[in-house]
Structures are given as C-alpha cells and as structure tokens.
Amino acid sequence: MTNLIKQIIDDLLKPILEDFKDVPIWVKWGAIVMSCVALMILSLVFRARSEGVYSDKPRIHFIQNMDNQPKYVSQEPNALFNDGRGMRPKVSGSIARGEMIGDTHFFMGVVDEAWAVEFPPQVKVDQALLDRGRGRFNIYCSLCHGAVGIGDGIIHHRAQRLVETGVNGTTWVAPKNLHEEAIAAQPVGQLFNTITNGVRTMSGYASQIPAADRWAIISYIRALQLSQNADPAKVSGADALPREGSNQ
C-alpha cells in the first residue's frame, strides 16, 4: 500500500518538478515572494479579527467617505484668526437650534420678567415630587449643603480640614445655610436660577439636572425650610415633643 502511494506521488510530482526546473529563476523568486506576501496579508487579517486584540489605532480605511478630514479640536490654536483661537465665541444675540425657550416659567423661573413666586402649572407639588426632590438633593446638593441644608456637607468638612492644615494654600467659602432668612425669603424662581446657573462660588447644574428635577429639588428645599422653622402649634402632638435644651 505504501509503495502504491509513493508510486502515485512520484508519477504526479515528477512531471511538475521537471517542468519547474525549466522555469526562469526570476519567475521562481516572484512566485515565492507573492506567496509570502499573501500569507502575511492573511495573517494580519486573522490577527485583526481575533478576539482579545485591541489597538488605539483605527482600522484600515480604504474608502474615506469624508470620515477623516482636517479639523481643529478643542483648545487647538488657529492662526487664521487674529486671536489665534480655534474655538470661536458665539455670535452676540444668536440662539442655537433647540435653545429657544417659550415657557420661561418652567425653564427659567421667570414670569413677566420677575422671579416666579409659584411653581409652574405643569409641576404638581405632591409626595412623589418631594420624594424625587429628596433623592436629587441628596445626590447633588447634600455634599456641600448637608443633609438638612445647613451647610455642613462632607465636602465642607473636608475643605475646612485642608484650610486648617494649610494644604497648598487652600481657601474655602462655606456653603450657604439654606435656612437663613435671606435664602428662605427667595422666590422659587430665584432658587431655580441659582441651581441652573450657579451663584458666586457655586457652579450651575443645568447640564446635570433636568428642569423638572430642579423644581423637585426646590420643593424639597421648601420642605426642609418648613421643617426647621415650623410653628409648633401647627404640628399635631407638638406639646408632647421634647424641647431643645431641656432634659425631657
């Protein structure tokens, strides 16, 4: 059986090898090079398609379709303009598509060019809104203003320690106590504007908190203010509650 297979191979290969000897040397080397190139291409394709192979370089992109083109990225200089900046400021008075505000009460806290004193009509102040406001307040506000809004959040305590130890010349402005008379007297529209755009050293949260959640936070702030400054006569069973400074 082995001799038969060997005989068959010899009969098939001998004519091919005899003809190959007569092929010019440059054709032989050309065939070898082309075979190697083909294997390299297949190896690269296989490696690129293999799982677990990652690269920060883009895939080979033969047809661009304007996917890659010259551009200026953020903060990159541009000598075309006199100020040398690639990022151009907004044209004064221009409004981007989608930024036009029709309902100034809901989106700005303004009614007839004055701070709104009431919640917008579409905002229903109920237990669900207070619960939502409490959750958003604890996420975004309590870190500085504290759990009950007196300005004793964990960020404030941490900053105070840094100031006291003189780390890198740290300075700190304490968060406002939301129960101060000046804050408690502010209309809800002004509170909405503060959350939206910030005030003094406080940054605005318009990009993090949707308008509806900002109103929810305000409802919870009002609830906190009411709870800390409530008239005991309006609380059922207040006579039986212990008083501050007493031993009861």
PASE-829852 format. One line per 3 residues: number of its first residue (from 1); their letters; for each residue x, y, z of N, C-alpha, C. Coordinates in steps of 0.02 Angstrom, whole numbers, plus 50000, padded with zeros to 5 digits. Example, Ala and Ser with C-alpha at 12.3 -4.5 7.8 and 13.67 -1.06 7.14 Angstrom:
2
1 = AS = 50660,49716,50390,50615,49775,50390,50660,49835,50390  50642,49888,50354,50684,49947,50357,50645,50002,50394
END
This chain:
248
1 = MTN = 50042,49940,50000,50000,50000,50000,50043,50063,50000  50097,50060,50041,50142,50118,50045,50177,50129,49979  50199,50075,49948,50233,50081,49883,50186,50108,49830
4 = LIK = 50123,50090,49834,50074,50114,49785,50065,50190,49791  50060,50213,49853,50051,50286,49864,50113,50323,49841  50172,50295,49856,50234,50328,49835,50239,50330,49759
7 = QII = 50216,50277,49727,50218,50275,49654,50172,50328,49623  50113,50335,49654,50065,50385,49629,50093,50456,49636  50123,50470,49695,50151,50537,49707,50208,50550,49658
10 = DDL = 50251,50500,49647,50306,50509,49601,50281,50523,49530  50228,50487,49511,50201,50497,49444,50171,50568,49436  50143,50594,49489,50112,50661,49485,50164,50717,49491
13 = LKP = 50213,50709,49537,50259,50764,49551,50318,50768,49503  50339,50711,49478,50398,50712,49434,50388,50756,49373  50331,50751,49337,50323,50796,49279,50322,50870,49300
16 = ILE = 50292,50884,49358,50288,50954,49381,50357,50980,49399  50397,50938,49435,50463,50960,49455,50509,50968,49394  50502,50922,49344,50544,50928,49284,50527,50992,49246
19 = DFK = 50462,51010,49243,50442,51072,49210,50465,51133,49250  50464,51127,49318,50483,51183,49361,50557,51200,49354  50598,51149,49340,50669,51162,49330,50682,51206,49270
22 = DVP = 50637,51203,49221,50646,51243,49160,50619,51314,49166  50583,51328,49222,50555,51396,49233,50612,51444,49249  50612,51505,49220,50664,51555,49235,50668,51569,49309
25 = IWV = 50728,51586,49333,50739,51597,49404,50699,51655,49431  50689,51708,49390,50651,51766,49414,50578,51750,49426  50552,51701,49386,50483,51680,49397,50476,51641,49462
28 = KWG = 50527,51600,49476,50526,51562,49538,50526,51609,49598  50573,51657,49598,50577,51703,49654,50514,51746,49659  50486,51764,49602,50424,51803,49603,50367,51765,49635
31 = AIV = 50363,51699,49620,50311,51658,49649,50321,51651,49725  50384,51645,49746,50398,51639,49818,50379,51703,49855  50398,51761,49825,50382,51825,49857,50306,51835,49861
34 = MSC = 50271,51822,49807,50198,51831,49807,50164,51785,49857  50190,51725,49864,50162,51678,49914,50172,51705,49985  50232,51732,49997,50245,51759,50064,50201,51820,50079
37 = VAL = 50193,51863,50029,50150,51923,50039,50078,51902,50053  50054,51853,50015,49985,51830,50026,49976,51801,50096  50026,51763,50119,50022,51736,50187,50024,51791,50240
40 = MIL = 50065,51842,50228,50069,51898,50276,50002,51935,50281  49971,51947,50224,49906,51981,50224,49854,51941,50261  49852,51876,50247,49804,51833,50282,49818,51831,50357
43 = SLV = 49882,51832,50376,49899,51831,50447,49877,51895,50481  49887,51952,50448,49866,52016,50477,49790,52020,50484  49755,51996,50434,49682,51996,50437,49658,51951,50493
46 = FRA = 49689,51893,50500,49669,51847,50553,49682,51877,50621  49739,51911,50629,49756,51941,50694,49707,51998,50710  49689,52038,50660,49643,52093,50672,49573,52068,50690
49 = RSE = 49555,52011,50665,49489,51983,50678,49487,51940,50741  49544,51928,50771,49546,51884,50829,49519,51920,50890  49487,51884,50934,49460,51911,50996,49517,51927,51045
52 = GVY = 49509,51980,51082,49558,51999,51132,49615,52041,51106  49614,52059,51041,49666,52101,51012,49639,52172,51008  49670,52219,51044,49646,52288,51046,49702,52335,51022
55 = SDK = 49681,52389,50993,49728,52439,50969,49695,52507,50971  49735,52559,50987,49708,52627,50987,49710,52659,50919  49734,52622,50870,49737,52647,50801,49674,52626,50764
58 = PRI = 49649,52668,50718,49589,52649,50680,49602,52592,50632  49550,52558,50613,49556,52505,50563,49576,52534,50495  49604,52493,50453,49622,52515,50386,49559,52539,50350
61 = HFI = 49562,52599,50324,49503,52633,50297,49517,52653,50225  49501,52609,50177,49516,52623,50107,49470,52676,50078  49405,52671,50093,49356,52720,50067,49340,52768,50124
64 = QNM = 49363,52830,50118,49357,52877,50173,49286,52904,50183  49252,52921,50127,49184,52949,50132,49181,53009,50180  49234,53049,50181,49238,53109,50222,49238,53093,50297
67 = DNQ = 49252,53030,50315,49255,53012,50385,49316,53042,50419  49370,53046,50383,49432,53076,50409,49449,53137,50367  49454,53194,50400,49469,53257,50365,49501,53305,50413
70 = PKY = 49537,53355,50388,49570,53403,50433,49518,53441,50474  49533,53453,50538,49488,53490,50582,49527,53516,50642  49497,53563,50677,49526,53589,50738,49487,53562,50798
73 = VSQ = 49524,53535,50846,49492,53508,50906,49491,53561,50961  49460,53545,51017,49453,53593,51072,49521,53619,51095  49524,53684,51107,49583,53718,51134,49642,53720,51085
76 = EPN = 49632,53698,51023,49687,53699,50975,49693,53769,50943  49754,53795,50936,49762,53862,50906,49748,53862,50831  49729,53920,50806,49714,53928,50735,49740,53997,50714
79 = ALF = 49792,53998,50673,49823,54061,50653,49780,54101,50604  49724,54072,50581,49681,54108,50534,49649,54169,50566  49635,54165,50632,49601,54219,50667,49651,54261,50706
82 = NDG = 49633,54324,50716,49679,54371,50750,49694,54350,50821  49645,54320,50855,49657,54300,50925,49692,54232,50930  49703,54199,50873,49739,54136,50873,49702,54077,50901
85 = RGM = 49637,54084,50912,49598,54029,50942,49559,53991,50889  49560,53925,50895,49520,53884,50850,49447,53882,50871  49434,53887,50937,49366,53887,50963,49338,53958,50959
88 = RPK = 49286,53967,50919,49259,54034,50908,49202,54049,50957  49200,54110,50984,49145,54128,51029,49079,54134,50992  49024,54128,51030,48958,54134,51000,48947,54204,50974
91 = VSG = 48910,54209,50920,48891,54274,50893,48841,54305,50941  48852,54367,50959,48809,54400,51007,48736,54400,50984  48691,54378,51028,48620,54378,51012,48596,54316,50975
94 = SIA = 48642,54270,50957,48621,54210,50920,48593,54158,50968  48547,54118,50943,48516,54065,50982,48522,54000,50942  48552,53950,50972,48560,53887,50937,48493,53851,50931
97 = RGE = 48488,53810,50880,48426,53772,50871,48414,53727,50931  48354,53730,50957,48336,53691,51016,48345,53728,51081  48375,53789,51079,48385,53828,51140,48333,53882,51149
100 = MIG = 48288,53890,51101,48235,53940,51109,48187,53918,51164  48175,53961,51211,48134,53945,51269,48068,53983,51264  48013,53947,51261,47948,53979,51258,47918,53986,51327
103 = DTH = 47925,53933,51368,47897,53933,51435,47951,53957,51484  47956,54022,51495,48007,54048,51539,47995,54030,51612  47932,54017,51629,47916,53998,51698,47949,53931,51715
106 = FFM = 47940,53882,51672,47965,53814,51685,48041,53810,51675  48067,53841,51622,48137,53832,51604,48184,53885,51632  48156,53941,51657,48199,53994,51683,48178,54019,51752
109 = GVV = 48118,54001,51774,48095,54026,51838,48075,54099,51836  48057,54123,51777,48041,54194,51767,47969,54201,51742  47932,54247,51771,47864,54263,51749,47859,54339,51743
112 = DEA = 47844,54363,51683,47838,54435,51671,47901,54472,51694  47959,54443,51675,48025,54473,51688,48039,54481,51763  48008,54439,51804,48021,54439,51876,48025,54366,51899
115 = WAV = 48059,54355,51956,48064,54287,51982,47995,54259,51999  47983,54198,51978,47919,54166,51991,47912,54152,52066  47853,54164,52091,47840,54151,52162,47801,54086,52172
118 = EFP = 47778,54057,52118,47741,53994,52121,47774,53943,52076  47760,53879,52088,47785,53826,52044,47748,53829,51978  47780,53808,51923,47746,53808,51858,47683,53765,51859
121 = PQV = 47635,53779,51817,47573,53741,51818,47582,53666,51806  47632,53648,51765,47642,53577,51749,47679,53540,51804  47701,53575,51856,47735,53543,51912,47685,53533,51969
124 = KVD = 47667,53472,51982,47620,53455,52035,47658,53441,52099  47650,53484,52148,47685,53475,52211,47647,53424,52254  47673,53364,52255,47643,53310,52294,47698,53268,52325
127 = QAL = 47679,53213,52356,47728,53171,52391,47778,53142,52341  47755,53125,52282,47801,53097,52232,47854,53148,52213  47834,53212,52205,47883,53263,52188,47933,53274,52244
130 = LDR = 47909,53273,52306,47953,53281,52364,48003,53223,52369  47979,53163,52356,48024,53105,52358,48077,53110,52303  48056,53132,52245,48105,53141,52191,48155,53196,52209
133 = GRG = 48129,53250,52236,48173,53305,52256,48222,53285,52310  48199,53244,52356,48244,53221,52410,48301,53179,52381  48286,53136,52334,48338,53094,52303,48388,53136,52265
136 = RFN = 48364,53185,52225,48410,53228,52187,48450,53273,52234  48418,53297,52287,48453,53340,52335,48510,53302,52368  48497,53240,52387,48549,53200,52420,48607,53185,52373
139 = IYC = 48593,53181,52309,48645,53166,52260,48687,53228,52245  48655,53283,52230,48690,53342,52204,48703,53396,52256  48660,53403,52306,48663,53462,52350,48690,53447,52419
142 = SLC = 48674,53389,52446,48692,53375,52516,48767,53371,52526  48806,53357,52475,48878,53351,52482,48908,53416,52509  48879,53473,52489,48903,53537,52514,48856,53565,52568
145 = HGA = 48790,53565,52554,48742,53598,52598,48721,53554,52657  48738,53490,52656,48720,53447,52711,48652,53415,52702  48638,53365,52742,48576,53326,52735,48514,53368,52748
148 = VGI = 48519,53417,52794,48460,53459,52809,48470,53530,52784  48524,53543,52746,48532,53607,52713,48563,53662,52755  48600,53645,52808,48630,53697,52850,48702,53712,52831
151 = GDG = 48725,53683,52775,48793,53699,52751,48848,53658,52782  48833,53598,52806,48883,53557,52841,48895,53491,52804  48897,53493,52738,48909,53432,52699,48980,53406,52706
154 = IIH = 48991,53346,52681,49057,53314,52688,49111,53353,52650  49093,53383,52594,49143,53423,52557,49164,53483,52599  49116,53514,52633,49133,53571,52676,49181,53551,52732
157 = HRA = 49167,53494,52764,49211,53472,52819,49281,53455,52792  49284,53424,52734,49349,53406,52705,49388,53470,52687  49354,53518,52658,49387,53581,52639,49412,53618,52701
160 = QRL = 49372,53617,52753,49392,53650,52815,49456,53620,52844  49461,53553,52841,49522,53521,52865,49583,53540,52823  49573,53546,52758,49629,53566,52714,49650,53638,52729
163 = VET = 49601,53681,52742,49617,53750,52759,49656,53753,52825  49633,53715,52874,49665,53717,52939,49736,53690,52938  49748,53641,52894,49816,53613,52890,49859,53649,52839
166 = GVN = 49830,53697,52804,49869,53737,52757,49894,53699,52696  49854,53653,52671,49874,53613,52613,49871,53655,52549  49928,53666,52519,49933,53700,52454,49897,53768,52453
169 = GTT = 49896,53801,52510,49864,53867,52512,49790,53865,52498  49757,53812,52520,49685,53803,52507,49644,53859,52539  49597,53885,52500,49547,53931,52527,49478,53901,52515
172 = WVA = 49431,53920,52557,49364,53888,52552,49311,53937,52574  49258,53941,52535,49200,53981,52552,49145,53932,52574  49123,53938,52635,49074,53891,52662,49008,53894,52623
175 = PKN = 48976,53836,52612,48912,53836,52578,48859,53873,52619  48810,53899,52584,48757,53937,52617,48713,53891,52659  48691,53917,52715,48640,53885,52755,48572,53901,52723
178 = LHE = 48539,53850,52697,48477,53861,52660,48419,53885,52705  48431,53886,52770,48379,53908,52816,48388,53981,52838  48441,54013,52813,48449,54084,52827,48390,54123,52801
181 = EAI = 48375,54177,52834,48316,54216,52814,48322,54241,52742  48383,54261,52722,48392,54286,52654,48378,54233,52601  48395,54171,52618,48383,54116,52571,48310,54094,52574
184 = AAQ = 48283,54088,52634,48214,54065,52641,48165,54114,52610  48185,54178,52606,48140,54228,52578,48143,54232,52502  48189,54197,52471,48196,54200,52398,48137,54166,52364
187 = PVG = 48112,54195,52309,48058,54161,52271,48085,54096,52241  48039,54052,52226,48060,53987,52198,48095,53997,52131  48076,54048,52093,48109,54061,52029,48182,54079,52038
190 = QLF = 48198,54115,52091,48268,54133,52104,48308,54072,52125  48278,54029,52165,48312,53966,52183,48324,53923,52121  48275,53922,52076,48283,53884,52014,48341,53912,51973
193 = NTI = 48347,53978,51970,48401,54009,51933,48469,53993,51964  48471,53992,52030,48534,53976,52064,48556,53905,52048  48510,53858,52050,48528,53788,52033,48548,53783,51960
196 = TNG = 48515,53821,51917,48528,53816,51845,48595,53847,51827  48608,53908,51849,48666,53946,51827,48720,53954,51879  48705,53936,51941,48754,53945,51994,48753,54017,52021
199 = VRT = 48789,54028,52075,48795,54095,52104,48859,54097,52144  48897,54152,52137,48961,54160,52171,49006,54099,52158  49026,54064,52210,49072,54007,52200,49036,53942,52184
202 = MSG = 48970,53943,52182,48932,53882,52166,48923,53877,52091  48939,53820,52063,48931,53809,51991,48859,53793,51974  48839,53804,51912,48773,53787,51889,48766,53713,51876
205 = YAS = 48705,53687,51881,48692,53615,51872,48644,53602,51814  48639,53650,51768,48592,53641,51713,48608,53580,51670  48673,53566,51662,48692,53509,51619,48683,53442,51654
208 = QIP = 48681,53441,51721,48674,53378,51757,48602,53364,51779  48564,53417,51793,48497,53407,51821,48445,53435,51773  48399,53394,51748,48345,53419,51704,48302,53469,51742
211 = AAD = 48266,53511,51703,48225,53564,51732,48173,53535,51781  48141,53480,51763,48090,53451,51807,48120,53431,51874  48181,53403,51873,48214,53383,51936,48236,53444,51976
214 = RWA = 48252,53499,51942,48270,53560,51979,48210,53585,52020  48151,53582,51989,48091,53602,52026,48077,53554,52084  48091,53490,52073,48082,53441,52126,48128,53456,52185
217 = IIS = 48190,53475,52170,48238,53492,52223,48213,53553,52262  48186,53602,52226,48161,53662,52259,48103,53644,52306  48060,53599,52284,48005,53579,52328,48031,53547,52392
220 = YIR = 48084,53508,52385,48113,53476,52445,48148,53527,52489  48181,53577,52458,48212,53630,52498,48159,53668,52537  48103,53682,52506,48048,53716,52542,48024,53672,52600
223 = ALQ = 48021,53607,52589,48000,53562,52642,48051,53563,52700  48116,53564,52683,48167,53568,52735,48161,53633,52774  48152,53689,52738,48145,53753,52772,48084,53754,52818
226 = LSQ = 48031,53725,52794,47970,53722,52835,47981,53679,52897  48017,53624,52888,48028,53578,52944,48072,53609,52998  48120,53651,52979,48166,53680,53027,48138,53743,53060
229 = NAD = 48089,53774,53029,48062,53836,53055,47986,53833,53064  47962,53772,53073,47890,53763,53078,47864,53790,53144  47803,53813,53143,47768,53835,53203,47745,53774,53241
232 = PAK = 47769,53763,53303,47749,53702,53340,47674,53696,53348  47638,53753,53348,47566,53750,53357,47532,53714,53298  47567,53712,53240,47537,53680,53181,47554,53606,53176
235 = VSG = 47594,53582,53223,47614,53511,53222,47572,53473,53272  47539,53421,53246,47496,53381,53290,47537,53347,53344  47516,53354,53407,47550,53323,53464,47615,53356,53482
238 = ADA = 47626,53420,53461,47689,53455,53475,47701,53463,53549  47649,53468,53590,47658,53479,53661,47694,53421,53695  47688,53362,53667,47719,53303,53697,47791,53293,53674
241 = LPR = 47814,53334,53625,47883,53326,53599,47932,53362,53644  47994,53335,53650,48045,53368,53692,48067,53434,53662  48086,53481,53703,48108,53546,53681,48185,53549,53682
244 = EGS = 48212,53589,53636,48284,53597,53632,48310,53628,53697  48363,53599,53724,48393,53625,53785,48362,53598,53848  48309,53559,53840,48277,53532,53900,48303,53462,53913
247 = NQ = 48290,53438,53974,48312,53371,53993,48258,53319,53983  48203,53339,53953,48147,53292,53944,48161,53246,53885
END
